Amino acid sequence: MRKKRKNDTMYQKQEKYFYGFISLWLIGFVVFTLGPMLYSLYASFTDWNGITAPEIAGIKNYVLILRAVTYTHIRAHETSQDIECR
């Protein structure tokens, strides 16, 4: 049987403190950062009005955003050219 040394108990105590302190940080990270990020990612793939149950929309939301951005960019570019020509 192995004899307990003073260094082993000191190391174990330091290890407990380390895991105690790091677990607080990990819990905070998961609850306040990672959780909301993952929920936002999930919500971006749904069609939800806030009252009814969310329905999976897939990438439809992203396609709509890209079309709107492209259309807005084109209209802004045409408007700026119209102003320059006048």
C-alpha positions in Angstrom: 0.0 0.0 0.0 1.3 3.5 -0.9 1.9 5.9 1.9 0.3 9.3 1.7 2.8 12.0 1.3 2.2 15.6 2.2 2.7 16.7 -1.4 -0.1 14.4 -2.6 -2.6 16.0 -0.3 -1.4 19.5 -1.2 -1.7 18.7 -4.9 -5.2 17.3 -4.4 -6.3 20.4 -2.5 -5.0 22.6 -5.2 -6.7 20.5 -7.8 -10.1 20.9 -6.0 -9.7 24.6 -5.8 -8.8 24.7 -9.5 -11.8 22.7 -10.6 -14.0 24.8 -8.2 -12.9 28.1 -9.7 -13.0 26.9 -13.3 -16.4 25.3 -12.9 -17.9 28.7 -12.0 -16.5 30.2 -15.1 -17.7 27.3 -17.3 -21.2 27.5 -15.9 -21.4 31.2 -16.5 -20.0 30.8 -20.0 -22.6 28.1 -20.9 -25.5 30.0 -19.3 -24.8 33.5 -20.5 -22.8 33.0 -23.7 -23.0 29.6 -25.3 -26.7 29.0 -24.5 -28.0 32.2 -26.1 -25.7 31.8 -29.1 -27.1 28.3 -29.8 -30.7 29.4 -29.2 -30.2 32.3 -31.7 -28.8 29.9 -34.2 -31.9 27.6 -33.7 -34.2 30.6 -33.9 -32.7 31.8 -37.2 -33.8 28.6 -38.9 -37.4 28.9 -37.7 -40.5 31.0 -38.6 -41.9 32.2 -35.3 -44.2 35.2 -34.6 -43.7 35.0 -30.8 -47.2 33.6 -30.1 -47.6 30.3 -31.9 -45.2 27.4 -31.8 -42.1 27.9 -34.0 -42.0 26.2 -37.4 -38.8 25.1 -39.0 -38.1 27.3 -42.0 -34.7 26.0 -43.0 -32.6 28.5 -44.9 -35.6 30.5 -46.1 -34.8 33.3 -43.7 -31.2 33.6 -45.0 -32.4 33.6 -48.6 -34.9 36.4 -47.8 -32.2 38.4 -46.1 -29.7 38.0 -49.0 -32.4 39.0 -51.5 -33.3 42.1 -49.5 -29.7 43.1 -49.1 -29.0 42.6 -52.8 -32.1 44.5 -53.8 -31.3 47.4 -51.4 -27.7 47.5 -52.6 -28.8 47.6 -56.3 -31.4 50.4 -55.6 -28.9 52.4 -53.6 -26.4 52.1 -56.5 -29.0 53.1 -59.1 -30.1 56.1 -57.0 -26.6 57.3 -56.5 -26.0 57.1 -60.3 -29.2 59.0 -61.0 -28.1 61.8 -58.7 -24.6 62.0 -60.4 -26.2 62.2 -63.8 -28.5 65.1 -63.0 
